[in-house]
């Protein structure tokens, strides 16, 4: 295990997951979400939070603005 490079494995895993996610049709995604009982919006929020935590950056895409609880911050790509 001296030659194990976890960052290389993480990159491979991330690429494989990205290919799988991007290859899924909208119908497949909706069916999976319906079976799981979770909303797509909730899943997207959870993923954004995970990315924000992993990159030490704030989650700007789903942040509720303090001044107006009904408004959401624009998602910057």
ChimeraX commands (.cxc) that place a marker at each C-alpha (Angstrom):
marker #1 position 0.00,0.00,0.00 radius 0.5
marker #1 position 3.00,2.31,-0.06 radius 0.5
marker #1 position 2.24,3.28,-3.64 radius 0.5
marker #1 position -1.45,3.95,-3.10 radius 0.5
marker #1 position -2.39,7.40,-4.23 radius 0.5
marker #1 position -5.90,8.14,-2.97 radius 0.5
marker #1 position -6.19,11.36,-4.94 radius 0.5
marker #1 position -5.78,9.39,-8.19 radius 0.5
marker #1 position -8.51,6.94,-7.16 radius 0.5
marker #1 position -10.77,9.85,-6.20 radius 0.5
marker #1 position -10.31,11.44,-9.63 radius 0.5
marker #1 position -11.13,8.12,-11.33 radius 0.5
marker #1 position -14.21,7.65,-9.19 radius 0.5
marker #1 position -15.36,11.23,-9.80 radius 0.5
marker #1 position -14.99,10.82,-13.57 radius 0.5
marker #1 position -16.88,7.53,-13.58 radius 0.5
marker #1 position -19.70,8.98,-11.50 radius 0.5
marker #1 position -19.87,12.07,-13.71 radius 0.5
marker #1 position -20.17,9.90,-16.84 radius 0.5
marker #1 position -22.92,7.84,-15.23 radius 0.5
marker #1 position -24.85,10.90,-14.06 radius 0.5
marker #1 position -24.56,12.68,-17.40 radius 0.5
marker #1 position -25.62,9.55,-19.30 radius 0.5
marker #1 position -28.84,9.23,-17.29 radius 0.5
marker #1 position -31.96,10.48,-19.00 radius 0.5
marker #1 position -34.27,12.93,-17.28 radius 0.5
marker #1 position -36.87,10.17,-17.04 radius 0.5
marker #1 position -34.39,7.86,-15.27 radius 0.5
marker #1 position -33.50,10.58,-12.80 radius 0.5
marker #1 position -37.16,11.34,-12.09 radius 0.5
marker #1 position -37.97,7.63,-11.63 radius 0.5
marker #1 position -35.11,7.15,-9.19 radius 0.5
marker #1 position -36.15,10.24,-7.26 radius 0.5
marker #1 position -39.77,9.06,-7.13 radius 0.5
marker #1 position -38.75,5.61,-5.84 radius 0.5
marker #1 position -36.48,7.10,-3.20 radius 0.5
marker #1 position -39.13,9.50,-1.91 radius 0.5
marker #1 position -36.73,12.44,-2.21 radius 0.5
marker #1 position -37.36,15.47,-4.39 radius 0.5
marker #1 position -34.93,16.42,-7.14 radius 0.5
marker #1 position -34.59,19.86,-5.59 radius 0.5
marker #1 position -33.70,18.33,-2.24 radius 0.5
marker #1 position -31.14,16.03,-3.83 radius 0.5
marker #1 position -29.60,18.95,-5.76 radius 0.5
marker #1 position -29.42,20.98,-2.54 radius 0.5
marker #1 position -27.69,18.11,-0.74 radius 0.5
marker #1 position -25.14,17.68,-3.54 radius 0.5
marker #1 position -24.41,21.43,-3.61 radius 0.5
marker #1 position -23.85,21.36,0.14 radius 0.5
marker #1 position -21.46,18.40,-0.19 radius 0.5
marker #1 position -19.48,20.19,-2.90 radius 0.5
marker #1 position -19.40,23.38,-0.84 radius 0.5
marker #1 position -18.10,21.46,2.18 radius 0.5
marker #1 position -15.52,19.58,0.11 radius 0.5
marker #1 position -14.19,22.75,-1.52 radius 0.5
marker #1 position -14.49,24.98,1.54 radius 0.5
marker #1 position -16.64,27.37,-0.47 radius 0.5
marker #1 position -20.08,28.66,0.50 radius 0.5
marker #1 position -23.16,27.13,-1.14 radius 0.5
marker #1 position -24.37,30.09,-3.17 radius 0.5
marker #1 position -26.83,28.24,-5.41 radius 0.5
marker #1 position -29.38,27.32,-2.80 radius 0.5
marker #1 position -28.81,29.96,-0.20 radius 0.5
marker #1 position -31.95,31.66,1.03 radius 0.5
marker #1 position -31.44,35.38,1.22 radius 0.5
marker #1 position -31.86,36.73,4.74 radius 0.5
marker #1 position -33.86,39.78,3.63 radius 0.5
marker #1 position -36.48,37.74,1.78 radius 0.5
marker #1 position -37.05,34.14,2.85 radius 0.5
marker #1 position -38.83,33.48,-0.46 radius 0.5
marker #1 position -35.94,34.58,-2.67 radius 0.5
marker #1 position -32.94,32.52,-3.57 radius 0.5
marker #1 position -29.47,33.68,-4.49 radius 0.5
marker #1 position -28.60,33.27,-8.17 radius 0.5
marker #1 position -26.54,30.23,-9.01 radius 0.5
marker #1 position -23.14,31.30,-10.35 radius 0.5
marker #1 position -21.44,28.79,-12.63 radius 0.5
marker link #1:1,2 radius 0.2
marker link #1:2,3 radius 0.2
marker link #1:3,4 radius 0.2
marker link #1:4,5 radius 0.2
marker link #1:5,6 radius 0.2
marker link #1:6,7 radius 0.2
marker link #1:7,8 radius 0.2
marker link #1:8,9 radius 0.2
marker link #1:9,10 radius 0.2
marker link #1:10,11 radius 0.2
marker link #1:11,12 radius 0.2
marker link #1:12,13 radius 0.2
marker link #1:13,14 radius 0.2
marker link #1:14,15 radius 0.2
marker link #1:15,16 radius 0.2
marker link #1:16,17 radius 0.2
marker link #1:17,18 radius 0.2
marker link #1:18,19 radius 0.2
marker link #1:19,20 radius 0.2
marker link #1:20,21 radius 0.2
marker link #1:21,22 radius 0.2
marker link #1:22,23 radius 0.2
marker link #1:23,24 radius 0.2
marker link #1:24,25 radius 0.2
marker link #1:25,26 radius 0.2
marker link #1:26,27 radius 0.2
marker link #1:27,28 radius 0.2
marker link #1:28,29 radius 0.2
marker link #1:29,30 radius 0.2
marker link #1:30,31 radius 0.2
marker link #1:31,32 radius 0.2
marker link #1:32,33 radius 0.2
marker link #1:33,34 radius 0.2
marker link #1:34,35 radius 0.2
marker link #1:35,36 radius 0.2
marker link #1:36,37 radius 0.2
marker link #1:37,38 radius 0.2
marker link #1:38,39 radius 0.2
marker link #1:39,40 radius 0.2
marker link #1:40,41 radius 0.2
marker link #1:41,42 radius 0.2
marker link #1:42,43 radius 0.2
marker link #1:43,44 radius 0.2
marker link #1:44,45 radius 0.2
marker link #1:45,46 radius 0.2
marker link #1:46,47 radius 0.2
marker link #1:47,48 radius 0.2
marker link #1:48,49 radius 0.2
marker link #1:49,50 radius 0.2
marker link #1:50,51 radius 0.2
marker link #1:51,52 radius 0.2
marker link #1:52,53 radius 0.2
marker link #1:53,54 radius 0.2
marker link #1:54,55 radius 0.2
marker link #1:55,56 radius 0.2
marker link #1:56,57 radius 0.2
marker link #1:57,58 radius 0.2
marker link #1:58,59 radius 0.2
marker link #1:59,60 radius 0.2
marker link #1:60,61 radius 0.2
marker link #1:61,62 radius 0.2
marker link #1:62,63 radius 0.2
marker link #1:63,64 radius 0.2
marker link #1:64,65 radius 0.2
marker link #1:65,66 radius 0.2
marker link #1:66,67 radius 0.2
marker link #1:67,68 radius 0.2
marker link #1:68,69 radius 0.2
marker link #1:69,70 radius 0.2
marker link #1:70,71 radius 0.2
marker link #1:71,72 radius 0.2
marker link #1:72,73 radius 0.2
marker link #1:73,74 radius 0.2
marker link #1:74,75 radius 0.2
marker link #1:75,76 radius 0.2
marker link #1:76,77 radius 0.2
view
